[in-house]
Amino acid sequence: QSSTSTNSNNNNKVKADTPGMDMVLEALQIGAVASGPVANQQTVAITTVEDLKSVLTQTGANTEESVLRSLLRRFRPLAPTLLDVVCDYCPSPQPGASVIQSKPLSLQRPQNAFPGFDQVQAAVQSCDTSPRAPTVAYVCKFFSSDRSHIRDPSLADTAPKEGVTENSNQESVLLGLTRVLSGKLQTGSAYHVFGPKHNETSPEPPKKAIKLYLLMGASFVLVDEVPAGHLCAVLGLEDVQLKNLTLCDTPEAMPLSMSHMMQGAAQIRPLVKVNVEAKDSRDVEELDRGLLKLSLADAAVEVTATARGERILACLGELHLEQSILDLKNVYCTRHDLELRTSDPIVDFGETTDWFPSEVSDFKSLFVVNEGHKNGDVSQQLQQPRQSSIPPFNEEEGLSGSRFGRSRTIVSGRGAALRLRVVPLAECVYQSLQQKTLHVVDSTSTESGGDEDDGNDLELNLRNLARALGFVDADSRKSKDGDDTSLSAQEILDMLLGCLCSVGTNGNVLMESPNLRDGTTVFGVEASETGEVYMPPAASEKGTAQDENDGEQQSATGQAEYEALSSCLKDWSNAKQKKGNIGRNEGIDQHATSAWRKMSGSVGAGFQLAVRSGPLCEEPVRNVLVLLEGAEIAMKSSSESSSSEYEPAKSLSSGMVVSALRSGIRCALLTRPARLIEGYLRLTLNSSLAGLGALYSVLSKRRGKVVDDSMVDGTDLLAITALIPQAEAFGLAPELFAKTSGEVTAPEMTFSHWQRLDVDPFWIPTTEEEREDYGELQQAGDSSTGLDNTALSYIRKVRERKGLKVDSSRTVVAAEKQRTLKR
């Protein structure tokens, strides 16, 4: 019913004989609740219209809303009605308690149960308080308290003396909030400490002696023992370095299972990270102890140490970070005068790639470009991405052997060469490969992030990937309408699953082409005296005039295999036929295939190492598919057998393969369109109509967008839900308050999703129209990397923070011009 008709009905007079009141009278007779005296009046049951008329006269109700409220309050009060529902539908407390306690009060069950594990589990679920029951307690969190609040004479002896200020922070102690699950916890006794990741293969847990205190308001009273079912504070566990743990008097136990509680906590992640360091190097150990205590006392704080010596402090927000640093200095570090230095907020990014313009429609076009380049056909040339030719990115080792996302990486010692290719991978395709079934992503979910490149169209992304990899011929598999109807989405997925080698994290996948798996694109090179594979002149390190004879000798060994493998990779479907037409020695290729299968066990480690840090700014690689396409292995005749037996000419260890694969993937990424992936935060706030314009202006300036706005019932406020990049979210609340004059509430931020920043960091204006819009390169940007766009500024900031070479510091634009500081 509309609001207009509702208001008109509410204004109408309602009496006991109004049409429809007879239905109200019948409803009051069903399941009536005896409410007793209400407002000092005896409530009697109504059975006739006269009784209803008397009630309305006493209450003075004459509109629909007032009549409804008066009748419900008298004859359907909320508290007794809710109690009746609970009694009718909920189980009895005694059997219900055993069912409910079995989930939160359950220990992690080992694969091979200990002899006394079942007894400990039964005691925990029944909260056994008998003297023979095993003692089990769970420490859920740690907190800091002042020594003056603890009534313990033994702690008074260790308190700091008067007049000593450098150790005044020792007045605080770290206590663990504990619930006793079974048995009796006793002061002075030693108990086994089980961490949350303890399992049956772990060594025997250590034992710690503890003290028990009862929580009496703001004070803590020392007690001798605490029985099961009670809460207490425990002292003596601050050196364990665990945020939650389980105590038990027997080693035949396991930690408490917290999977039901971690489901919601897993969605909460720190949003602000800074690097904390001491100004004086002598205070480093003191800072480490303070950070350890802070991480134990605050469950929302994460402290990590990197390989570069950084101490990363991660908090939920800017206000939480500010309070945590104050607590670190004033409470958890033992010196008040400890001086700290904090960095700017650290933002996590990801590195990925994008498609070439003609790569999806026909993957062979990239090879046609190379052929056109060799024949002098300039019209078919496709320009390499600029990052592969500008410093410091062109200093990557092995970059000369990569072109358009395909890389030929040489194993150390030149005993083998691997061919691989890198292409972008949609999130929905990654989920399908991980779950081994078609996975359709909801367009409104945060998993997709609302990409504008049809990231949620699973069938379209599968077909594009199959065409780009050459699994589907784009020329011969089209119908009259131009649609690919020969293979369904499930058939393409099965084809990809057949090539799957490893499914990594962050949306990365490693595959092995069918031709490489059956040995079609594995070529054995009958090694010369050097035992090396062919090195093209562009990729060879011997490029001087004095080594021309060596180059001619090397070109005669392995060049035929190099060209044959390149020809097979151009046409994936006819690779076997092309290899058969060459007239290869099948014996050497078979032994080379056996050698490759021994090497392939290390490709997974090389893949994981490569995607851990990308070539742009050493950030994790996301949403990338790596396809192993071929291999060339230098072989020699085995001295222990006949001439028909071959073995690798040089030793090929797993470390060599890992290093070569990492270098090849990085070089392949540098020869493709570069993109960054940034995290997005979902913020919710309330705003008045007066502050709405300034709110939209601030969000637009920070590249944010409003996804939902609705009126809050009963107020003139709007509930705003927006998305904003994490890098642009710092300092948002103060700016909103200043711009809107306090017309908005403080935004609540949570992590939403990862989304690709669709900006080429290395783009420069080339056409006349682009130069008119963006200006000349020497006037508007850096001579080495082009215009200063958003993605490029992020890359420079991350590289500068990590101590890497920054491109803008290598070249000075217009250095001969005089700079006037006064203007």
Secondary structure, 3 states (H helix, E strand, C coil): CCHHHHHHHHHCCCCCCCCCHHHHHHHHCCCCCCCCCECCECCCCCCCHHHHHHHHHHHCCCCHHHHHHHHHHHHCCHHHHHHHHHHHHCCCHHHHHHHHHCCCCCECCCCCCCCCHHHHHHHHHHCCCCCCCCCEEEEEEEEEEEHHHEECHHHHHCCCCCCCCCCHHHHEEEEEEEEEEECEEECCCEEEEECCCCCCCCCCCCEEECEEEEEECCEEEEECEEECCCEEEEECCCCCCCCCEEEECCCCCCCECCHHHHHHHCCCCCCEEEEEEECCHHHHHHHHHHHHHHHHHCCCCEEEECCCCCEEEEECCHHHHHHHHHHHHHHHCCCCCCCEEECCCECCEEEEECCCCCCCCCCCHHHHHHHHHHCCCHHHCCCCCHHHCCCCHHHCCCHHHEECCEEEEECCCCCEEEEEEEEECCHHHHHHHHHCCCCCCCCCCCCCCCCCCCCCCHHHHHHHHHHHHCCCCCCCCCCCCCCCCCCCHHHHHHHHHHCEEEECCCCCEEEECHHHHCCCCEEEEECCCCCCCCCCCCCCCCCCHHHHHHHHHHHHCCHHHHHHHHHHHHCCCCHHHHHHHHCCCHHHHHHHHHHHHHHHHHHHHHHHHHHHCCCCCCCCECCEEEEEEEEEEEEEECCCCCCCCEEECCCCCHHHHHHHHHHHHHHHHHCCCEEEEEEEEEEEEEEECCCHHHHHHHHHHCCCEEEEEEECCCCCEEEEEEEEEHHHCCCHHHHHHHHHCCCECCCEEEEEEEEEECCCCCCCCCCHHHHHHHCCHHHHEECCCEECCHHHHHHHHHHHHCCCCCHHHCCCCCCCCCCCCCC
